[in-house]
Amino acid sequence: MNKNVIISVKGNQYYSTTEDSIELVTEGKYYKKGNNYFVTYKETEITGMEGTTTTLKIGDGKVTLMRFGENNSQLVFEEGEKHLCYYETPHGSFTVGVFSNQVNINVNDTGGELQVDYLLEIDQMRAGKNDFYIQIREAQITDDKSSGNSKKPNYPIN
């Protein structure tokens, strides 16, 4: 299984006095290896991570977000668990703590959705509350021939 998909991402970051939201719809790949599903896509300047490829490994109640390129990181989301994760940016590297309050996974061979709610810590100090929702659906072919509608329009001739 290796499919072209449309990925919709909605993310929120809540800090002590501010809130930041982002929505992104992009194309990507969706495939299965063993018992895990993978979705991968290229980040854009909208997310501020142009030049980075994001891959999500989904399985066994756990989501691992891996980024490679301009920004390198690996964040692990597992409900009720805290993971120490590595985060590298062009401005420097650091370790972050990720505590996942909620991890909802509903994926199968045709796509699905993920919802993750987590707290982020930097140097053991709370840096914010975050959540994201991702929907994965197969890309639809828009070519008229594939839809069976290959007839030419019937225009009257005067």
Z-matrix of the N, CA and C atoms (Angstrom, degrees):
N
C 1 1.454
C 2 1.527 1 109.75
N 3 1.297 2 116.18 1 123.01
C 4 1.460 3 122.59 2 174.88
C 5 1.520 4 106.37 3 -151.39
N 6 1.316 5 117.62 4 107.41
C 7 1.461 6 121.53 5 -172.00
C 8 1.516 7 112.10 6 -120.05
N 9 1.324 8 114.85 7 147.54
C 10 1.452 9 120.91 8 167.63
C 11 1.523 10 106.90 9 -80.26
N 12 1.329 11 116.53 10 131.15
C 13 1.458 12 120.58 11 -176.21
C 14 1.523 13 111.36 12 -132.97
N 15 1.316 14 114.02 13 162.43
C 16 1.462 15 122.78 14 169.85
C 17 1.525 16 105.84 15 -104.47
N 18 1.322 17 116.31 16 128.64
C 19 1.458 18 122.16 17 -176.87
C 20 1.524 19 107.99 18 -115.71
N 21 1.320 20 116.05 19 123.98
C 22 1.468 21 122.26 20 175.55
C 23 1.519 22 107.62 21 -108.69
N 24 1.335 23 115.84 22 124.87
C 25 1.460 24 121.48 23 -178.80
C 26 1.522 25 108.60 24 -121.66
N 27 1.327 26 116.43 25 129.51
C 28 1.458 27 122.31 26 172.72
C 29 1.515 28 106.70 27 -125.82
N 30 1.323 29 116.80 28 120.32
C 31 1.457 30 120.69 29 -178.25
C 32 1.502 31 111.66 30 -128.03
N 33 1.338 32 115.76 31 146.80
C 34 1.463 33 122.43 32 177.87
C 35 1.519 34 109.26 33 -131.90
N 36 1.334 35 115.33 34 140.87
C 37 1.457 36 122.04 35 174.55
C 38 1.521 37 107.05 36 -125.85
N 39 1.331 38 115.71 37 126.71
C 40 1.458 39 121.20 38 -178.75
C 41 1.526 40 107.96 39 -115.60
N 42 1.328 41 116.07 40 119.30
C 43 1.457 42 122.00 41 175.92
C 44 1.518 43 107.44 42 -107.38
N 45 1.309 44 117.56 43 179.32
C 46 1.462 45 120.41 44 -175.50
C 47 1.532 46 112.72 45 -57.49
N 48 1.310 47 118.22 46 -36.62
C 49 1.469 48 119.55 47 -177.11
C 50 1.523 49 113.73 48 -124.47
N 51 1.331 50 118.11 49 -5.77
C 52 1.463 51 119.61 50 -176.20
C 53 1.526 52 111.32 51 -134.03
N 54 1.314 53 113.73 52 164.87
C 55 1.461 54 121.59 53 176.23
C 56 1.522 55 107.36 54 -136.05
N 57 1.322 56 115.89 55 138.30
C 58 1.457 57 121.08 56 -179.71
C 59 1.524 58 107.91 57 -129.89
N 60 1.328 59 116.82 58 132.49
C 61 1.467 60 121.45 59 -179.83
C 62 1.514 61 110.10 60 -126.49
N 63 1.328 62 114.96 61 151.33
C 64 1.459 63 120.36 62 176.89
C 65 1.523 64 108.71 63 -143.95
N 66 1.321 65 115.70 64 143.20
C 67 1.460 66 121.86 65 174.55
C 68 1.520 67 107.67 66 -130.33
N 69 1.318 68 115.30 67 137.45
C 70 1.456 69 121.01 68 -177.15
C 71 1.517 70 108.80 69 -143.37
N 72 1.318 71 116.33 70 134.83
C 73 1.465 72 121.65 71 171.35
C 74 1.520 73 105.81 72 -122.70
N 75 1.329 74 116.48 73 125.27
C 76 1.454 75 120.19 74 -175.65
C 77 1.529 76 110.33 75 -147.83
N 78 1.312 77 115.48 76 167.61
C 79 1.457 78 121.34 77 176.41
C 80 1.519 79 109.00 78 -93.68
N 81 1.322 80 115.35 79 151.59
C 82 1.448 81 119.24 80 178.05
C 83 1.517 82 111.31 81 -162.67
N 84 1.308 83 115.50 82 -168.29
C 85 1.465 84 123.14 83 179.01
C 86 1.520 85 109.03 84 -116.86
N 87 1.332 86 115.20 85 148.15
C 88 1.461 87 122.60 86 179.91
C 89 1.519 88 107.38 87 -135.04
N 90 1.324 89 116.83 88 125.31
C 91 1.461 90 119.37 89 -177.98
C 92 1.525 91 110.04 90 -150.01
N 93 1.319 92 114.83 91 169.12
C 94 1.456 93 121.59 92 -178.03
C 95 1.524 94 109.40 93 -124.56
N 96 1.338 95 116.41 94 134.54
C 97 1.461 96 123.45 95 173.89
C 98 1.520 97 106.44 96 -131.11
N 99 1.305 98 116.34 97 118.66
C 100 1.461 99 119.60 98 -177.68
C 101 1.519 100 110.40 99 61.78
N 102 1.324 101 116.85 100 -127.87
C 103 1.463 102 121.61 101 178.87
C 104 1.518 103 112.99 102 -95.78
N 105 1.332 104 117.93 103 6.76
C 106 1.465 105 121.60 104 -176.33
C 107 1.525 106 111.65 105 -110.80
N 108 1.326 107 114.84 106 145.05
C 109 1.461 108 121.89 107 171.51
C 110 1.524 109 107.34 108 -100.48
N 111 1.331 110 115.28 109 148.11
C 112 1.458 111 121.57 110 178.20
C 113 1.521 112 108.67 111 -129.35
N 114 1.315 113 116.36 112 138.55
C 115 1.459 114 121.61 113 171.97
C 116 1.526 115 106.28 114 -128.65
N 117 1.320 116 116.18 115 134.68
C 118 1.457 117 119.86 116 -177.25
C 119 1.524 118 110.26 117 -136.01
N 120 1.331 119 115.45 118 142.30
C 121 1.466 120 120.80 119 179.78
C 122 1.519 121 109.86 120 -155.42
N 123 1.332 122 115.21 121 160.60
C 124 1.461 123 121.24 122 178.29
C 125 1.524 124 109.20 123 -92.72
N 126 1.321 125 115.38 124 133.10
C 127 1.466 126 121.02 125 176.27
C 128 1.528 127 108.87 126 -72.88
N 129 1.318 128 116.20 127 158.02
C 130 1.462 129 121.66 128 179.99
C 131 1.528 130 109.70 129 -123.33
N 132 1.313 131 116.22 130 177.61
C 133 1.466 132 119.04 131 178.81
C 134 1.530 133 111.26 132 -66.39
N 135 1.333 134 118.05 133 -19.74
C 136 1.473 135 121.13 134 176.79
C 137 1.522 136 110.30 135 -58.88
N 138 1.325 137 117.31 136 -39.60
C 139 1.457 138 121.22 137 -178.91
C 140 1.528 139 111.96 138 -86.31
N 141 1.331 140 116.54 139 -8.32
C 142 1.456 141 120.08 140 -177.82
C 143 1.525 142 112.82 141 78.91
N 144 1.325 143 116.95 142 11.65
C 145 1.466 144 120.57 143 -177.71
C 146 1.523 145 111.53 144 -126.71
N 147 1.318 146 116.66 145 36.64
C 148 1.463 147 120.84 146 178.03
C 149 1.533 148 108.43 147 -56.06
N 150 1.343 149 116.24 148 140.03
C 151 1.458 150 120.60 149 -177.80
C 152 1.523 151 112.66 150 89.75
N 153 1.336 152 116.39 151 9.55
C 154 1.462 153 122.05 152 -179.50
C 155 1.523 154 109.22 153 -121.10
N 156 1.324 155 116.28 154 139.30
C 157 1.462 156 121.77 155 174.20
C 158 1.521 157 108.18 156 -106.93
N 159 1.329 158 116.25 157 131.04
C 160 1.460 159 121.88 158 179.12
C 161 1.518 160 109.39 159 -106.25
N 162 1.326 161 116.44 160 133.55
C 163 1.454 162 123.07 161 174.82
C 164 1.520 163 108.46 162 -126.78
N 165 1.321 164 116.10 163 131.90
C 166 1.457 165 122.06 164 174.66
C 167 1.520 166 108.55 165 -108.91
N 168 1.310 167 116.09 166 127.04
C 169 1.462 168 122.28 167 173.86
C 170 1.527 169 106.18 168 -103.09
N 171 1.333 170 115.96 169 122.45
C 172 1.457 171 121.20 170 -171.93
C 173 1.525 172 109.03 171 -121.47
N 174 1.330 173 116.50 172 123.23
C 175 1.461 174 118.80 173 176.92
C 176 1.512 175 113.13 174 170.44
N 177 1.324 176 116.14 175 155.80
C 178 1.459 177 123.21 176 177.00
C 179 1.527 178 113.12 177 52.14
N 180 1.331 179 117.83 178 41.21
C 181 1.454 180 121.55 179 177.53
C 182 1.507 181 114.15 180 71.64
N 183 1.326 182 116.87 181 14.22
C 184 1.460 183 121.89 182 -175.48
C 185 1.518 184 110.23 183 -132.09
N 186 1.334 185 115.93 184 141.42
C 187 1.462 186 122.39 185 173.61
C 188 1.523 187 107.31 186 -120.71
N 189 1.323 188 116.50 187 126.00
C 190 1.461 189 121.15 188 176.34
C 191 1.520 190 107.80 189 -113.42
N 192 1.326 191 115.75 190 121.12
C 193 1.458 192 122.26 191 179.67
C 194 1.520 193 107.49 192 -100.34
N 195 1.341 194 116.32 193 119.24
C 196 1.459 195 121.82 194 -178.71
C 197 1.521 196 108.78 195 -119.45
N 198 1.308 197 115.88 196 132.73
C 199 1.466 198 121.07 197 177.31
C 200 1.520 199 109.09 198 -123.61
N 201 1.345 200 114.69 199 137.48
C 202 1.460 201 121.61 200 -178.88
C 203 1.522 202 108.73 201 -133.64
N 204 1.327 203 116.86 202 140.48
C 205 1.462 204 121.30 203 178.38
C 206 1.517 205 110.09 204 127.25
N 207 1.337 206 116.78 205 -130.06
C 208 1.466 207 121.83 206 178.91
C 209 1.527 208 111.32 207 -61.56
N 210 1.337 209 116.31 208 -35.97
C 211 1.464 210 123.01 209 177.28
C 212 1.520 211 107.46 210 -119.62
N 213 1.323 212 117.40 211 127.66
C 214 1.457 213 121.80 212 178.92
C 215 1.518 214 108.68 213 -118.42
N 216 1.323 215 115.60 214 129.52
C 217 1.456 216 118.92 215 177.33
C 218 1.512 217 109.79 216 -160.84
N 219 1.315 218 113.55 217 163.96
C 220 1.446 219 120.75 218 172.46
C 221 1.522 220 106.19 219 -143.77
N 222 1.331 221 116.08 220 113.25
C 223 1.457 222 122.42 221 179.23
C 224 1.519 223 108.28 222 -115.13
N 225 1.327 224 116.49 223 132.63
C 226 1.457 225 121.64 224 -178.14
C 227 1.525 226 108.82 225 -111.89
N 228 1.338 227 115.87 226 127.48
C 229 1.460 228 122.37 227 -179.66
C 230 1.527 229 108.54 228 -116.43
N 231 1.324 230 115.74 229 115.53
C 232 1.455 231 122.06 230 179.47
C 233 1.532 232 106.59 231 -141.40
N 234 1.317 233 116.51 232 120.16
C 235 1.463 234 121.28 233 -172.46
C 236 1.528 235 112.14 234 -53.47
N 237 1.366 236 114.60 235 129.12
C 238 1.456 237 121.11 236 177.90
C 239 1.513 238 114.81 237 78.27
N 240 1.323 239 117.66 238 3.36
C 241 1.464 240 121.87 239 -177.21
C 242 1.523 241 111.22 240 -117.57
N 243 1.344 242 114.86 241 150.03
C 244 1.463 243 120.95 242 174.05
C 245 1.519 244 108.17 243 -110.30
N 246 1.311 245 116.46 244 129.59
C 247 1.463 246 122.28 245 178.08
C 248 1.520 247 109.18 246 -121.08
N 249 1.337 248 116.90 247 136.63
C 250 1.458 249 121.55 248 171.62
C 251 1.519 250 107.05 249 -87.41
N 252 1.323 251 116.22 250 126.76
C 253 1.462 252 121.13 251 -172.14
C 254 1.525 253 110.33 252 -128.70
N 255 1.315 254 114.78 253 159.11
C 256 1.458 255 123.01 254 -177.40
C 257 1.526 256 109.52 255 -100.00
N 258 1.326 257 116.30 256 137.58
C 259 1.455 258 121.53 257 -179.52
C 260 1.522 259 108.67 258 -138.39
N 261 1.328 260 116.51 259 122.91
C 262 1.470 261 121.60 260 -178.40
C 263 1.522 262 109.26 261 -124.28
N 264 1.327 263 116.26 262 128.77
C 265 1.468 264 121.55 263 176.65
C 266 1.527 265 108.28 264 -124.74
N 267 1.331 266 118.21 265 170.20
C 268 1.465 267 119.26 266 176.01
C 269 1.534 268 112.28 267 -61.95
N 270 1.350 269 117.03 268 -16.13
C 271 1.472 270 121.39 269 -177.88
C 272 1.524 271 113.11 270 -97.02
N 273 1.339 272 117.58 271 -5.41
C 274 1.455 273 120.18 272 178.96
C 275 1.519 274 112.56 273 146.94
N 276 1.331 275 115.37 274 171.60
C 277 1.464 276 122.05 275 -177.81
C 278 1.518 277 109.74 276 -118.34
N 279 1.333 278 116.07 277 151.10
C 280 1.454 279 120.76 278 176.64
C 281 1.523 280 110.23 279 -160.86
N 282 1.313 281 115.21 280 167.69
C 283 1.456 282 122.31 281 177.49
C 284 1.518 283 108.06 282 -103.59
N 285 1.316 284 115.68 283 137.05
C 286 1.463 285 120.44 284 178.63
C 287 1.527 286 109.22 285 -123.16
N 288 1.324 287 114.83 286 148.46
C 289 1.452 288 120.87 287 173.16
C 290 1.521 289 108.57 288 -97.10
N 291 1.315 290 116.80 289 132.65
C 292 1.458 291 122.07 290 179.97
C 293 1.529 292 107.93 291 -121.43
N 294 1.342 293 116.21 292 113.14
C 295 1.461 294 120.96 293 175.46
C 296 1.520 295 107.80 294 -109.33
N 297 1.321 296 116.41 295 117.77
C 298 1.465 297 121.35 296 -176.77
C 299 1.525 298 110.38 297 -93.95
N 300 1.332 299 115.33 298 115.66
C 301 1.463 300 121.21 299 175.74
C 302 1.523 301 110.89 300 -74.17
N 303 1.336 302 114.95 301 -39.83
C 304 1.459 303 119.95 302 -174.78
C 305 1.530 304 109.55 303 -146.68
N 306 1.330 305 116.80 304 133.65
C 307 1.460 306 122.66 305 175.47
C 308 1.525 307 106.51 306 -135.99
N 309 1.320 308 116.91 307 106.48
C 310 1.464 309 122.42 308 178.00
C 311 1.518 310 108.53 309 -108.15
N 312 1.323 311 116.19 310 122.26
C 313 1.459 312 122.37 311 -178.74
C 314 1.518 313 108.63 312 -121.41
N 315 1.325 314 115.90 313 124.79
C 316 1.463 315 121.09 314 177.09
C 317 1.532 316 107.41 315 -139.65
N 318 1.336 317 116.01 316 80.07
C 319 1.462 318 120.98 317 -179.00
C 320 1.519 319 110.10 318 -127.64
N 321 1.325 320 114.85 319 154.25
C 322 1.463 321 122.07 320 175.05
C 323 1.520 322 107.58 321 -149.17
N 324 1.326 323 118.05 322 -167.01
C 325 1.467 324 121.14 323 -175.39
C 326 1.530 325 113.89 324 -65.82
N 327 1.320 326 118.66 325 -15.92
C 328 1.467 327 120.31 326 -179.28
C 329 1.523 328 112.91 327 -99.67
N 330 1.333 329 118.82 328 -8.47
C 331 1.461 330 122.13 329 -178.16
C 332 1.510 331 110.00 330 134.33
N 333 1.332 332 116.40 331 -146.32
C 334 1.450 333 119.84 332 178.34
C 335 1.503 334 111.72 333 142.50
N 336 1.356 335 114.90 334 -152.90
C 337 1.457 336 119.32 335 -176.28
C 338 1.528 337 111.07 336 -149.08
N 339 1.329 338 113.87 337 156.98
C 340 1.461 339 123.58 338 178.08
C 341 1.512 340 107.91 339 -131.84
N 342 1.319 341 116.31 340 143.96
C 343 1.457 342 120.57 341 172.27
C 344 1.520 343 107.46 342 -138.20
N 345 1.327 344 116.75 343 125.20
C 346 1.452 345 122.32 344 -176.46
C 347 1.529 346 108.77 345 -131.65
N 348 1.338 347 115.41 346 133.50
C 349 1.463 348 123.34 347 177.51
C 350 1.525 349 106.19 348 -125.33
N 351 1.334 350 117.64 349 122.69
C 352 1.466 351 119.37 350 -173.16
C 353 1.521 352 112.82 351 -148.54
N 354 1.333 353 115.06 352 160.54
C 355 1.461 354 123.38 353 174.94
C 356 1.515 355 107.77 354 -107.26
N 357 1.322 356 115.27 355 142.80
C 358 1.455 357 121.81 356 -179.12
C 359 1.524 358 108.92 357 -114.73
N 360 1.335 359 116.75 358 133.91
C 361 1.460 360 122.40 359 176.38
C 362 1.520 361 109.74 360 -122.97
N 363 1.325 362 115.18 361 138.56
C 364 1.461 363 121.03 362 173.52
C 365 1.520 364 106.36 363 -123.92
N 366 1.312 365 116.91 364 126.89
C 367 1.469 366 122.33 365 -174.75
C 368 1.525 367 110.94 366 51.91
N 369 1.304 368 117.28 367 44.36
C 370 1.463 369 126.44 368 177.90
C 371 1.529 370 113.68 369 60.50
N 372 1.324 371 116.66 370 19.55
C 373 1.469 372 121.00 371 175.80
C 374 1.516 373 108.12 372 -117.10
N 375 1.316 374 116.02 373 135.40
C 376 1.457 375 120.42 374 -178.89
C 377 1.520 376 110.23 375 -59.73
N 378 1.335 377 115.59 376 126.99
C 379 1.465 378 121.06 377 -177.93
C 380 1.522 379 111.56 378 -107.56
N 381 1.319 380 117.80 379 -11.38
C 382 1.456 381 119.38 380 178.13
C 383 1.512 382 112.42 381 153.28
N 384 1.310 383 113.86 382 165.01
C 385 1.461 384 122.38 383 175.50
C 386 1.522 385 106.15 384 -105.99
N 387 1.322 386 116.49 385 137.98
C 388 1.456 387 121.12 386 -176.18
C 389 1.518 388 110.21 387 -136.03
N 390 1.310 389 115.37 388 156.35
C 391 1.456 390 119.93 389 169.88
C 392 1.516 391 108.89 390 -150.60
N 393 1.324 392 115.26 391 155.31
C 394 1.460 393 119.42 392 172.99
C 395 1.515 394 109.66 393 -147.15
N 396 1.320 395 113.24 394 152.18
C 397 1.459 396 122.47 395 177.80
C 398 1.517 397 106.25 396 -128.47
N 399 1.324 398 117.02 397 129.65
C 400 1.464 399 121.34 398 -179.83
C 401 1.523 400 108.56 399 -127.98
N 402 1.322 401 114.75 400 130.35
C 403 1.466 402 120.93 401 175.02
C 404 1.525 403 107.57 402 -115.06
N 405 1.333 404 115.78 403 133.88
C 406 1.468 405 122.40 404 -179.20
C 407 1.519 406 107.32 405 -120.39
N 408 1.332 407 116.74 406 122.49
C 409 1.469 408 119.18 407 178.08
C 410 1.526 409 108.87 408 -139.66
N 411 1.328 410 114.38 409 149.26
C 412 1.455 411 119.27 410 -178.97
C 413 1.515 412 110.93 411 -60.89
N 414 1.323 413 115.97 412 139.39
C 415 1.469 414 120.93 413 175.69
C 416 1.520 415 107.70 414 -71.06
N 417 1.314 416 117.09 415 134.93
C 418 1.460 417 122.23 416 179.90
C 419 1.517 418 109.10 417 -93.08
N 420 1.310 419 116.19 418 135.93
C 421 1.468 420 121.27 419 176.79
C 422 1.521 421 107.06 420 -77.62
N 423 1.323 422 116.71 421 128.70
C 424 1.458 423 120.10 422 -176.22
C 425 1.523 424 112.85 423 -102.32
N 426 1.315 425 117.30 424 4.31
C 427 1.455 426 121.21 425 178.63
C 428 1.526 427 110.04 426 -67.41
N 429 1.332 428 118.44 427 128.63
C 430 1.466 429 122.28 428 -178.03
C 431 1.521 430 112.66 429 -56.77
N 432 1.338 431 117.21 430 -33.49
C 433 1.465 432 120.01 431 -178.24
C 434 1.526 433 111.11 432 -63.27
N 435 1.334 434 117.06 433 -36.37
C 436 1.462 435 119.91 434 -178.10
C 437 1.522 436 111.76 435 -73.40
N 438 1.316 437 118.11 436 -22.07
C 439 1.466 438 119.86 437 -179.24
C 440 1.522 439 111.55 438 -89.00
N 441 1.323 440 116.39 439 0.69
C 442 1.457 441 119.72 440 -179.79
C 443 1.516 442 112.48 441 81.41
N 444 1.314 443 117.08 442 4.90
C 445 1.457 444 121.58 443 -178.04
C 446 1.529 445 108.79 444 -104.43
N 447 1.332 446 115.74 445 68.13
C 448 1.458 447 118.93 446 -177.14
C 449 1.520 448 112.13 447 -103.17
N 450 1.338 449 116.94 448 7.96
C 451 1.463 450 119.60 449 177.76
C 452 1.519 451 110.86 450 -73.21
N 453 1.333 452 114.46 451 145.96
C 454 1.452 453 119.04 452 175.30
C 455 1.521 454 107.93 453 -78.42
N 456 1.333 455 117.17 454 147.37
C 457 1.460 456 118.77 455 178.50
C 458 1.538 457 110.53 456 -62.21
N 459 1.293 458 116.56 457 146.53
C 460 1.456 459 122.45 458 -179.21
C 461 1.524 460 108.77 459 -98.77
N 462 1.348 461 116.10 460 91.67
C 463 1.453 462 121.04 461 179.65
C 464 1.520 463 109.36 462 -94.22
N 465 1.320 464 119.40 463 137.56
C 466 1.471 465 120.48 464 177.33
C 467 1.532 466 109.57 465 -68.26
N 468 1.319 467 116.15 466 143.09
C 469 1.470 468 121.49 467 178.68
C 470 1.519 469 106.80 468 -103.21
N 471 1.327 470 117.26 469 127.53
C 472 1.467 471 121.54 470 -179.36
C 473 1.500 472 110.88 471 -93.25
